[in-house]
Amino acid sequence: MANPVMNSIVKDWSTQQTTPAGYPAMPGYQPASQQAPNPYGGSTNPYAQGGAGNAAQNTYPAPQGAPVYGVPQDQQGAYNDSMASYEAMMNAPAADAVDRGTMTFDDVVVKSIMCFGLLLVGATAGWMTGIVAMDVALVLFFASCAVTLGLAIFIQFSKKIRPGAIVTYSLIEGFSLGVISYTFESFFPGIVISAVLATLVVIGTTLAAFMLGFVRNSSTLTRVAGIGSLAFFFYYLVTFALSVSGMVNMRAVNSITVFGIPLGVIIGVLAVFIGVLCLVRDFDAVKVGVASNVPVKYAWLCTFAIMTDVIWIYLEILKILSYLMRRN
């Protein structure tokens, strides 16, 4: 689902200070009207001297160690030192995003690979636990769900970005996915690989469409994604409670056909669509963050948002395929 923290952060990114040309301001940028006065006085040229008729004239740097006309004798050493520092600064290589400590696309990619790798490790552990002892796997599954829910809430509403919590979430959530995947696979052989491939196709298509400009983030898309993900959250919460209590048989409800299509498939397709909208918003958040030179720590939050939406899409595709296989 959409990460609620991303909403407020992107608003901060979009209101970040810009230069007069409209580009994102670099760290420490100040408009000319707010810059400190020239310590040498006069014009913006620190080496300008007042001349006849108060006209500013430029004096050029003299060779190192030579006396500089217009500079008092007792200030010659300080002047030469300042010029040496200025020349060293001008000859130094330009600072890149790493030197400035700002987020780059590589930061998001590397952290995403790491978190999805941990997710795969946890999924493998959950799958193997299901093979060895399914009863134990189910007990650990409910415990891991409670832990990941608490971690997700903590990560989303914490005032600080918590890389350790995100890494832990990836590993434990992976265990839950492993148990779920093994359960579906035991009833519908071949469903997991199909769901994984379908998820990769959806993510790849969404990313390609975003990069080519076929889909763009907007205020309307953000509202639809937020409202839709929140609606599905409460829908699944209510249906889970009704199913556990025995008041409603959700399997029978989802098997009801509408124009020959199971209701569960229709709901699942709508849920995948909401997940895709959330992914578009996540990709746009990364793009805006990089352009705004936000601190590198926000790459963790972008990774967390993308990972939760990918998990959401995978689970929905898994359920859609189960309804279709059940009919066959």
Residue frames relative to the residue before (quaternion, step in Angstrom):
aa qw qx qy qz dx dy dz
M 1.0000 0.0000 0.0000 0.0000 0.00 0.00 0.00
A 0.6596 -0.5057 0.3676 0.4173 3.54 -1.27 0.27
N 0.4098 -0.7027 0.5288 0.2421 3.53 -1.01 0.83
P 0.3773 -0.7604 0.4711 0.2398 3.66 -0.43 1.11
V 0.5913 0.5691 -0.3813 0.4256 3.59 1.10 -0.53
M 0.6076 0.5748 -0.3579 0.4151 3.58 1.04 -0.71
N 0.5876 0.5909 -0.3808 0.4007 3.60 1.06 -0.63
S 0.7243 0.4278 -0.2526 0.4781 3.57 0.77 -1.01
I 0.6420 0.5336 -0.3364 0.4358 3.59 1.01 -0.75
V 0.6655 0.4967 -0.3151 0.4595 3.58 0.90 -0.87
K 0.5941 0.5439 -0.3677 0.4649 3.58 1.10 -0.58
D 0.6437 0.5038 -0.3202 0.4789 3.57 1.01 -0.79
W 0.6481 0.5186 -0.3231 0.4545 3.58 0.98 -0.84
S 0.6929 0.4971 -0.2886 0.4354 3.59 0.92 -0.91
T 0.7133 0.4123 -0.2578 0.5047 3.59 1.18 -0.44
Q 0.3634 0.7418 -0.4926 0.2737 3.57 1.25 0.24
Q 0.6114 -0.5854 0.3942 0.3578 3.56 -1.13 0.70
T 0.1403 -0.7848 0.6008 0.0589 3.57 -1.05 0.83
T 0.5600 -0.5845 0.4673 0.3555 3.55 -1.30 0.34
P 0.6783 -0.4769 0.3403 0.4436 3.62 -1.19 0.20
A 0.6578 0.5050 -0.3132 0.4628 3.60 1.15 -0.50
G 0.5851 -0.6163 0.3547 0.3899 3.59 1.28 -0.08
Y 0.5393 0.6166 -0.4116 0.3995 3.60 1.25 0.07
P 0.6042 -0.5502 0.4108 0.4042 3.63 -1.15 0.48
A 0.4503 -0.7020 0.4845 0.2639 3.56 -0.92 0.95
M 0.4534 -0.6694 0.5188 0.2778 3.55 -1.06 0.75
P 0.6379 -0.5163 0.3842 0.4230 3.62 -1.19 0.42
G 0.8001 0.2561 -0.2164 0.4974 3.56 -0.89 1.01
Y 0.4380 0.7102 -0.4573 0.3076 3.59 1.27 0.00
Q 0.0131 -0.7691 0.6390 0.0004 3.54 -1.13 0.79
P 0.5006 -0.6273 0.4893 0.3412 3.60 -1.00 0.74
A 0.6510 -0.5395 0.3620 0.3925 3.58 -1.18 0.54
S 0.6496 0.5386 -0.3218 0.4294 3.57 1.07 -0.73
Q 0.7269 0.4133 -0.2351 0.4956 3.59 1.24 -0.47
Q 0.4851 0.6790 -0.4418 0.3293 3.60 1.23 -0.04
A 0.6010 -0.5746 0.4149 0.3694 3.55 -1.18 0.59
P 0.5722 -0.6021 0.4208 0.3647 3.59 -1.06 0.66
N 0.6030 -0.5776 0.4237 0.3511 3.54 -1.22 0.65
P 0.3859 -0.7528 0.4732 0.2460 3.64 -0.51 1.08
Y 0.6640 0.4951 -0.3121 0.4653 3.60 1.22 -0.36
G 0.4766 -0.6791 0.4345 0.3505 3.55 1.34 -0.14
G 0.7585 0.4036 -0.2818 0.4269 3.53 -1.34 0.20
S 0.8327 -0.2065 0.1631 0.4873 3.55 -1.10 -0.78
T 0.6922 -0.4640 0.3437 0.4329 3.55 -1.32 -0.02
N 0.5698 0.5566 -0.3930 0.4594 3.62 1.23 -0.21
P 0.3583 -0.7768 0.4658 0.2264 3.63 -0.39 1.12
Y 0.7227 0.4148 -0.2544 0.4908 3.58 1.21 -0.24
A 0.3914 0.7160 -0.4879 0.3101 3.56 1.22 0.42
Q 0.1669 -0.7734 0.6068 0.0760 3.55 -1.08 0.78
G 0.4729 -0.6524 0.5066 0.3068 3.55 -1.08 0.67
G 0.0951 -0.8124 0.5748 0.0215 3.56 -0.90 0.89
A 0.7811 -0.2852 0.2273 0.5068 3.54 -1.25 -0.42
G 0.8220 0.1634 -0.1496 0.5246 3.51 -0.95 0.89
N 0.5356 -0.6530 0.3771 0.3801 3.59 1.23 0.52
A 0.4025 0.7015 -0.4946 0.3182 3.62 1.12 0.49
A 0.4182 -0.7134 0.5072 0.2427 3.58 -0.95 0.95
Q 0.0641 -0.7777 0.6252 0.0115 3.52 -0.96 0.97
N 0.3923 -0.7329 0.5123 0.2157 3.55 -1.03 0.83
T 0.1573 -0.7381 0.6469 0.1093 3.53 -1.15 0.76
Y 0.3151 -0.7818 0.5136 0.1601 3.55 -0.78 0.98
P 0.6193 -0.5695 0.3763 0.3879 3.59 -1.08 0.67
A 0.3410 -0.7301 0.5603 0.1914 3.52 -0.99 0.89
P 0.6612 -0.4846 0.3682 0.4386 3.59 -1.19 0.31
Q 0.6332 -0.5594 0.3825 0.3739 3.52 -1.19 0.71
G 0.8075 0.2440 -0.2162 0.4915 3.56 -0.87 1.04
A 0.6021 0.5535 -0.3712 0.4396 3.63 1.17 -0.33
P 0.5374 -0.6190 0.4469 0.3583 3.61 -1.04 0.60
V 0.2798 -0.7512 0.5806 0.1427 3.53 -1.06 0.82
Y 0.3801 -0.7367 0.5126 0.2237 3.55 -0.66 1.11
G 0.7554 0.3434 -0.2844 0.4801 3.54 -1.00 0.85
V 0.6786 0.4133 -0.2865 0.5354 3.61 1.28 -0.13
P 0.4946 -0.6731 0.4533 0.3111 3.62 -0.72 1.02
Q 0.6337 -0.5736 0.3706 0.3635 3.56 -1.14 0.70
D 0.6942 0.4824 -0.2868 0.4506 3.60 0.94 -0.85
Q 0.6989 0.4405 -0.2740 0.4924 3.63 1.24 -0.17
Q 0.3870 0.7504 -0.4657 0.2651 3.58 1.30 0.06
G 0.6692 0.5120 -0.3086 0.4414 3.61 0.91 -0.91
A 0.6615 0.4988 -0.3093 0.4667 3.58 0.93 -0.89
Y 0.6374 0.5310 -0.3293 0.4510 3.56 1.03 -0.79
N 0.6642 0.5023 -0.3049 0.4621 3.59 0.91 -0.90
D 0.6380 0.5241 -0.3279 0.4591 3.60 1.02 -0.80
S 0.6641 0.5037 -0.3102 0.4572 3.58 0.92 -0.87
M 0.6480 0.5113 -0.3209 0.4643 3.57 1.04 -0.75
A 0.6279 0.5269 -0.3333 0.4659 3.60 1.05 -0.74
S 0.6520 0.5043 -0.3119 0.4725 3.59 0.98 -0.84
Y 0.6402 0.5311 -0.3227 0.4515 3.56 1.03 -0.83
E 0.6680 0.4960 -0.3010 0.4660 3.58 0.94 -0.90
A 0.6384 0.5197 -0.3303 0.4618 3.61 1.01 -0.77
M 0.6502 0.5150 -0.3140 0.4620 3.57 1.02 -0.83
M 0.6751 0.4965 -0.2954 0.4588 3.59 0.96 -0.84
N 0.7008 0.4628 -0.2650 0.4738 3.59 1.10 -0.68
A 0.5338 0.6305 -0.4094 0.3872 3.60 1.25 -0.26
P 0.5517 -0.6065 0.4425 0.3632 3.63 -1.11 0.58
A 0.5820 -0.5945 0.4296 0.3511 3.54 -1.18 0.65
A 0.4830 -0.6662 0.4891 0.2892 3.55 -1.05 0.81
D 0.2350 -0.7589 0.5886 0.1496 3.55 -0.97 0.87
A 0.7615 -0.3802 0.2540 0.4594 3.56 -1.33 -0.07
V 0.6239 0.5402 -0.3492 0.4438 3.58 1.06 -0.70
D 0.6575 0.5077 -0.3141 0.4596 3.57 0.94 -0.88
R 0.7069 0.4541 -0.2638 0.4739 3.58 1.01 -0.78
G 0.4172 -0.7236 0.4598 0.3017 3.61 1.24 -0.28
T 0.4764 0.6651 -0.4461 0.3629 3.58 1.11 0.64
M 0.6068 -0.5953 0.4016 0.3409 3.55 -1.24 0.56
T 0.0986 -0.7691 0.6295 0.0501 3.55 -1.12 0.78
F 0.6555 -0.4838 0.3856 0.4331 3.56 -1.29 0.19
D 0.6155 0.5542 -0.3485 0.4389 3.60 1.04 -0.72
D 0.6107 0.5529 -0.3538 0.4428 3.59 1.03 -0.73
V 0.6783 0.4825 -0.2911 0.4715 3.58 0.90 -0.92
V 0.6537 0.5186 -0.3184 0.4498 3.58 0.95 -0.86
V 0.6726 0.4991 -0.3021 0.4553 3.60 0.85 -0.96
K 0.6911 0.4690 -0.2848 0.4705 3.59 0.86 -0.92
S 0.6212 0.5304 -0.3419 0.4646 3.58 1.09 -0.65
I 0.6420 0.5146 -0.3244 0.4667 3.58 0.95 -0.84
M 0.6558 0.5150 -0.3139 0.4542 3.57 0.95 -0.86
C 0.7007 0.4699 -0.2805 0.4578 3.60 0.84 -0.97
F 0.6670 0.4724 -0.3125 0.4840 3.59 0.98 -0.75
G 0.5877 0.5516 -0.3684 0.4633 3.57 1.15 -0.48
L 0.6550 0.4861 -0.2992 0.4951 3.58 1.00 -0.84
L 0.6040 0.5498 -0.3491 0.4593 3.57 1.09 -0.70
L 0.6633 0.4975 -0.2986 0.4726 3.58 0.99 -0.83
V 0.6220 0.5304 -0.3396 0.4653 3.59 1.04 -0.74
G 0.6709 0.4885 -0.2940 0.4741 3.58 0.92 -0.90
A 0.6392 0.5279 -0.3252 0.4550 3.58 1.03 -0.80
T 0.6313 0.5276 -0.3290 0.4635 3.58 1.03 -0.76
A 0.6468 0.5101 -0.3142 0.4720 3.58 1.01 -0.83
G 0.6631 0.4998 -0.3080 0.4644 3.59 0.96 -0.83
W 0.6369 0.5250 -0.3210 0.4643 3.57 1.01 -0.83
M 0.6875 0.4786 -0.2875 0.4644 3.61 0.85 -0.92
T 0.6174 0.5327 -0.3459 0.4641 3.58 1.07 -0.69
G 0.6395 0.5243 -0.3216 0.4611 3.57 1.05 -0.76
I 0.6434 0.5150 -0.3242 0.4644 3.58 1.02 -0.71
V 0.7144 0.4617 -0.2595 0.4574 3.59 0.90 -0.96
A 0.7970 -0.0948 0.1207 0.5841 3.59 0.77 -1.04
M 0.2603 -0.8105 0.5067 0.1365 3.56 -0.10 1.31
D 0.6180 0.5514 -0.3525 0.4356 3.60 1.01 -0.73
V 0.6608 0.4869 -0.2965 0.4883 3.57 0.95 -0.87
A 0.6360 0.5422 -0.3274 0.4408 3.58 1.00 -0.83
L 0.6583 0.5075 -0.3179 0.4561 3.59 0.99 -0.80
V 0.6353 0.5171 -0.3331 0.4671 3.58 1.00 -0.78
L 0.6810 0.4719 -0.2824 0.4836 3.57 0.92 -0.92
F 0.5877 0.5842 -0.3647 0.4247 3.57 1.14 -0.62
F 0.6922 0.4587 -0.2873 0.4775 3.60 0.82 -0.96
A 0.6305 0.5204 -0.3392 0.4654 3.58 1.05 -0.69
S 0.6721 0.4918 -0.3007 0.4647 3.60 0.94 -0.87
C 0.6083 0.5466 -0.3535 0.4542 3.59 1.08 -0.65
A 0.6544 0.5042 -0.3108 0.4702 3.57 0.98 -0.86
V 0.6612 0.5056 -0.3087 0.4603 3.59 0.98 -0.84
T 0.6876 0.4782 -0.2957 0.4595 3.60 0.85 -0.91
L 0.6078 0.5374 -0.3577 0.4625 3.59 1.07 -0.63
G 0.6647 0.4925 -0.2996 0.4752 3.56 0.95 -0.86
L 0.6513 0.5092 -0.3150 0.4662 3.59 0.99 -0.82
A 0.6434 0.5287 -0.3284 0.4458 3.58 0.96 -0.84
I 0.6571 0.4929 -0.3077 0.4802 3.58 0.95 -0.86
F 0.6488 0.5216 -0.3137 0.4567 3.58 0.98 -0.86
I 0.6721 0.4964 -0.2978 0.4616 3.59 0.92 -0.90
Q 0.7029 0.4950 -0.2747 0.4306 3.56 0.87 -0.95
F 0.8005 0.3042 -0.1476 0.4949 3.58 0.92 -0.82
S 0.4483 0.6658 -0.4738 0.3622 3.59 1.21 0.20
K 0.4931 -0.6694 0.4737 0.2903 3.56 -1.05 0.75
K 0.7307 0.3205 -0.2053 0.5668 3.57 1.26 -0.33
I 0.4892 -0.6295 0.5117 0.3202 3.55 -1.23 0.47
R 0.1780 -0.8207 0.5419 0.0339 3.55 -0.75 1.14
P 0.2092 -0.8078 0.5365 0.1263 3.64 0.05 1.19
G 0.6385 0.5375 -0.3368 0.4359 3.60 0.97 -0.79
A 0.6569 0.5014 -0.3096 0.4703 3.57 0.99 -0.81
I 0.6413 0.5194 -0.3255 0.4615 3.60 1.03 -0.76
V 0.6442 0.5075 -0.3184 0.4754 3.59 0.99 -0.80
T 0.6571 0.5054 -0.3040 0.4694 3.59 0.95 -0.87
Y 0.6221 0.5436 -0.3264 0.4592 3.54 1.03 -0.84
S 0.6439 0.5394 -0.3249 0.4345 3.58 0.91 -0.91
L 0.6955 0.4841 -0.2787 0.4519 3.57 0.87 -0.95
I 0.7109 0.4482 -0.2703 0.4697 3.60 0.84 -0.95
E 0.6320 0.5169 -0.3351 0.4701 3.58 1.01 -0.75
G 0.6005 0.5606 -0.3531 0.4477 3.55 1.10 -0.64
F 0.6210 0.5350 -0.3403 0.4607 3.59 1.03 -0.77
S 0.6494 0.5145 -0.3185 0.4605 3.59 0.92 -0.87
L 0.6623 0.4991 -0.3080 0.4663 3.58 0.93 -0.87
G 0.6288 0.5468 -0.3391 0.4366 3.58 1.05 -0.72
V 0.6600 0.4928 -0.3037 0.4788 3.57 0.98 -0.85
I 0.6509 0.5088 -0.3188 0.4646 3.59 0.93 -0.88
S 0.6695 0.5107 -0.3044 0.4452 3.57 0.87 -0.96
Y 0.6552 0.5010 -0.3210 0.4654 3.60 0.94 -0.83
T 0.6286 0.5407 -0.3369 0.4461 3.60 1.01 -0.78
F 0.6722 0.4760 -0.2948 0.4844 3.59 0.91 -0.91
E 0.6562 0.5298 -0.3129 0.4368 3.57 0.96 -0.87
S 0.6364 0.5370 -0.3332 0.4424 3.58 1.05 -0.70
F 0.7068 0.4153 -0.2584 0.5111 3.61 1.13 -0.57
F 0.7975 0.1503 -0.0499 0.5822 3.58 1.02 -0.79
P 0.2265 -0.8128 0.5206 0.1306 3.63 0.14 1.22
G 0.7942 0.2926 -0.2327 0.4790 3.54 -0.91 0.95
I 0.5100 0.6834 -0.4141 0.3185 3.58 1.24 -0.20
V 0.6395 0.5593 -0.3421 0.4015 3.61 0.99 -0.77
I 0.6778 0.4761 -0.3067 0.4689 3.59 0.81 -0.92
S 0.6285 0.5275 -0.3328 0.4647 3.58 1.08 -0.71
A 0.6639 0.5011 -0.3022 0.4656 3.57 0.98 -0.85
V 0.6395 0.5245 -0.3258 0.4580 3.58 1.00 -0.81
L 0.6712 0.4912 -0.2981 0.4684 3.58 0.90 -0.93
A 0.6527 0.5097 -0.3163 0.4627 3.59 0.96 -0.83
T 0.6366 0.5252 -0.3249 0.4619 3.58 1.04 -0.77
L 0.6493 0.5136 -0.3106 0.4672 3.57 0.96 -0.86
V 0.6406 0.5175 -0.3239 0.4658 3.58 1.02 -0.78
V 0.6549 0.5093 -0.3137 0.4618 3.59 0.93 -0.88
I 0.6803 0.4843 -0.2931 0.4657 3.60 0.88 -0.94
G 0.6693 0.5030 -0.3012 0.4564 3.58 0.91 -0.91
T 0.6556 0.5043 -0.3099 0.4688 3.57 0.97 -0.83
T 0.6527 0.5148 -0.3130 0.4594 3.57 0.97 -0.85
L 0.6647 0.5000 -0.3015 0.4661 3.57 0.94 -0.90
A 0.6616 0.5002 -0.3123 0.4631 3.60 0.93 -0.87
A 0.6537 0.5094 -0.3143 0.4631 3.59 0.96 -0.84
F 0.6499 0.5062 -0.3178 0.4695 3.58 1.03 -0.74
M 0.6849 0.4890 -0.2927 0.4540 3.59 0.87 -0.90
L 0.6986 0.4490 -0.2677 0.4886 3.59 1.09 -0.68
G 0.5306 -0.6708 0.3851 0.3468 3.58 1.27 -0.06
F 0.4187 0.7132 -0.4719 0.3055 3.59 1.23 0.26
V 0.7633 0.1575 -0.1093 0.6170 3.58 1.19 -0.55
R 0.0702 -0.7950 0.6026 0.0044 3.55 -1.02 0.84
N 0.4895 -0.6339 0.5077 0.3176 3.51 -1.18 0.56
S 0.0286 0.7786 -0.6257 0.0398 3.56 -1.14 0.69
S 0.6697 -0.4815 0.3615 0.4347 3.56 -1.27 0.19
T 0.6349 0.5258 -0.3318 0.4587 3.59 1.05 -0.72
L 0.6530 0.5064 -0.3146 0.4671 3.58 0.93 -0.89
T 0.6466 0.5239 -0.3242 0.4499 3.57 0.97 -0.83
R 0.6654 0.4940 -0.3089 0.4666 3.59 0.94 -0.86
V 0.6539 0.5081 -0.3208 0.4597 3.60 0.92 -0.86
A 0.6619 0.5043 -0.3071 0.4618 3.58 0.93 -0.89
G 0.6822 0.4927 -0.2932 0.4538 3.58 0.91 -0.88
I 0.6825 0.4706 -0.2864 0.4804 3.57 0.88 -0.95
G 0.6626 0.5211 -0.3094 0.4401 3.58 0.95 -0.87
S 0.6775 0.4806 -0.3014 0.4681 3.59 0.88 -0.89
L 0.6465 0.5058 -0.3248 0.4698 3.58 1.02 -0.74
A 0.6379 0.5268 -0.3256 0.4577 3.59 1.02 -0.79
F 0.6729 0.4833 -0.2999 0.4730 3.58 0.94 -0.83
F 0.5935 0.5652 -0.3679 0.4392 3.58 1.06 -0.66
F 0.7059 0.4365 -0.2622 0.4923 3.58 0.85 -0.95
Y 0.5968 0.5648 -0.3650 0.4377 3.60 1.08 -0.65
Y 0.7104 0.4402 -0.2629 0.4821 3.58 0.81 -0.96
L 0.6046 0.5482 -0.3608 0.4514 3.58 1.09 -0.60
V 0.6860 0.4740 -0.2802 0.4757 3.59 0.92 -0.93
T 0.6796 0.4871 -0.3050 0.4558 3.59 0.87 -0.90
F 0.6132 0.5356 -0.3529 0.4611 3.60 1.07 -0.64
A 0.6604 0.5028 -0.3071 0.4657 3.58 0.95 -0.88
L 0.6653 0.4979 -0.3038 0.4660 3.58 0.97 -0.85
S 0.6655 0.5067 -0.3051 0.4553 3.57 1.01 -0.79
V 0.6620 0.5006 -0.3080 0.4650 3.59 0.96 -0.85
S 0.6896 0.4804 -0.2793 0.4644 3.57 0.99 -0.82
G 0.4667 -0.6989 0.4286 0.3316 3.60 1.23 -0.30
M 0.4430 0.7118 -0.4485 0.3097 3.58 1.24 0.10
V 0.7966 0.1084 -0.0365 0.5936 3.58 1.05 -0.72
N 0.3162 -0.7110 0.5972 0.1945 3.54 -1.08 0.82
M 0.2361 -0.8232 0.5006 0.1268 3.59 -0.02 1.29
R 0.5827 0.5666 -0.3919 0.4311 3.61 1.10 -0.51
A 0.6636 0.4901 -0.3010 0.4784 3.57 0.99 -0.83
V 0.6378 0.5254 -0.3297 0.4565 3.59 1.01 -0.79
N 0.7031 0.4650 -0.2739 0.4630 3.58 0.86 -0.91
S 0.6386 0.5259 -0.3274 0.4565 3.58 1.22 -0.37
I 0.4668 0.6635 -0.4541 0.3684 3.60 1.25 -0.14
T 0.2993 -0.7832 0.5222 0.1562 3.57 -0.82 0.99
V 0.1203 -0.7456 0.6524 0.0633 3.53 -1.16 0.76
F 0.8058 -0.1147 0.0017 0.5809 3.57 -0.34 1.30
G 0.7284 -0.4536 0.2249 0.4617 3.53 1.03 0.90
I 0.6430 0.4888 -0.3198 0.4953 3.59 1.29 -0.01
P 0.4781 -0.6724 0.4722 0.3104 3.64 -0.78 0.93
L 0.5661 -0.6179 0.4302 0.3358 3.56 -1.02 0.83
G 0.6196 0.5586 -0.3426 0.4321 3.59 1.05 -0.71
V 0.6342 0.5178 -0.3270 0.4720 3.59 1.09 -0.71
I 0.6463 0.5227 -0.3202 0.4546 3.59 0.93 -0.86
I 0.6688 0.4861 -0.2948 0.4790 3.57 0.93 -0.93
G 0.6538 0.5266 -0.3111 0.4454 3.57 1.00 -0.83
V 0.6488 0.5088 -0.3194 0.4672 3.58 0.96 -0.83
L 0.6387 0.5131 -0.3213 0.4748 3.57 1.01 -0.79
A 0.6481 0.5152 -0.3149 0.4642 3.59 1.01 -0.81
V 0.6346 0.5124 -0.3301 0.4752 3.61 1.02 -0.77
F 0.6265 0.5395 -0.3321 0.4541 3.58 1.03 -0.78
I 0.6447 0.4995 -0.3154 0.4853 3.59 1.00 -0.82
G 0.6363 0.5289 -0.3235 0.4591 3.58 1.03 -0.78
V 0.6357 0.5181 -0.3259 0.4704 3.58 1.03 -0.76
L 0.6323 0.5188 -0.3325 0.4696 3.60 0.98 -0.79
C 0.6450 0.5101 -0.3188 0.4712 3.58 1.01 -0.78
L 0.6292 0.5312 -0.3321 0.4600 3.59 1.05 -0.75
V 0.6268 0.5293 -0.3343 0.4640 3.58 0.98 -0.84
R 0.6664 0.4961 -0.3039 0.4664 3.53 0.96 -0.83
D 0.6296 0.5277 -0.3321 0.4636 3.59 1.06 -0.71
F 0.6499 0.5107 -0.3174 0.4649 3.59 0.94 -0.87
D 0.6581 0.4998 -0.3087 0.4710 3.56 1.00 -0.82
A 0.6178 0.5433 -0.3459 0.4511 3.59 1.05 -0.72
V 0.6317 0.5129 -0.3311 0.4778 3.59 1.03 -0.76
K 0.6590 0.5183 -0.3089 0.4491 3.57 0.90 -0.92
V 0.6763 0.4791 -0.2903 0.4784 3.58 0.90 -0.91
G 0.6491 0.5336 -0.3208 0.4371 3.58 0.97 -0.81
V 0.6580 0.4934 -0.3083 0.4780 3.57 0.98 -0.84
A 0.6736 0.4955 -0.2982 0.4602 3.59 0.93 -0.87
S 0.7100 0.4510 -0.2522 0.4785 3.58 1.12 -0.64
N 0.3986 -0.7469 0.4549 0.2763 3.59 1.31 0.06
V 0.1805 0.7938 -0.5577 0.1624 3.58 0.90 0.92
P 0.6485 -0.5253 0.3642 0.4133 3.62 -1.13 0.44
V 0.6216 -0.5976 0.3710 0.3446 3.55 -1.10 0.77
K 0.5664 0.6255 -0.3902 0.3683 3.61 1.09 -0.54
Y 0.6055 0.5800 -0.3632 0.4063 3.61 1.13 -0.53
A 0.4850 0.6467 -0.4462 0.3840 3.61 1.21 -0.16
W 0.6003 0.5582 -0.3527 0.4513 3.59 1.12 -0.63
L 0.6814 0.4862 -0.2945 0.4609 3.57 0.90 -0.89
C 0.6260 0.5189 -0.3341 0.4768 3.58 1.05 -0.73
T 0.6355 0.5277 -0.3209 0.4633 3.58 1.00 -0.82
F 0.6525 0.5181 -0.3142 0.4551 3.57 0.94 -0.90
A 0.6580 0.5115 -0.3131 0.4554 3.59 0.94 -0.87
I 0.6641 0.4950 -0.3048 0.4701 3.59 0.90 -0.90
M 0.6628 0.5223 -0.3120 0.4365 3.59 0.91 -0.91
T 0.6668 0.4974 -0.3155 0.4566 3.62 0.89 -0.85
D 0.6637 0.4912 -0.3144 0.4684 3.59 1.01 -0.73
V 0.6247 0.5234 -0.3403 0.4690 3.61 1.04 -0.70
I 0.6348 0.5181 -0.3232 0.4734 3.60 1.00 -0.81
W 0.6223 0.5492 -0.3215 0.4558 3.56 1.01 -0.89
I 0.6865 0.4807 -0.2854 0.4650 3.60 0.84 -1.00
Y 0.6449 0.5311 -0.3270 0.4418 3.61 0.94 -0.84
L 0.6771 0.4934 -0.2979 0.4576 3.59 0.87 -0.92
E 0.6563 0.5030 -0.3188 0.4633 3.58 0.97 -0.79
I 0.6477 0.4962 -0.3223 0.4800 3.60 0.98 -0.78
L 0.6065 0.5541 -0.3473 0.4522 3.58 1.07 -0.73
K 0.6816 0.4756 -0.2873 0.4761 3.60 0.94 -0.86
I 0.6239 0.5383 -0.3449 0.4495 3.59 0.99 -0.79
L 0.6751 0.4888 -0.2944 0.4676 3.58 0.90 -0.91
S 0.6276 0.5371 -0.3481 0.4433 3.59 1.04 -0.67
Y 0.6410 0.5106 -0.3284 0.4696 3.61 1.02 -0.73
L 0.6671 0.4949 -0.3039 0.4665 3.57 0.96 -0.83
M 0.6718 0.4831 -0.3029 0.4728 3.61 0.96 -0.83
R 0.6136 0.5589 -0.3485 0.4355 3.59 1.08 -0.70
R 0.6411 0.5158 -0.3242 0.4667 3.58 1.05 -0.74
N 0.6828 0.4792 -0.2963 0.4651 3.57 1.03 -0.75
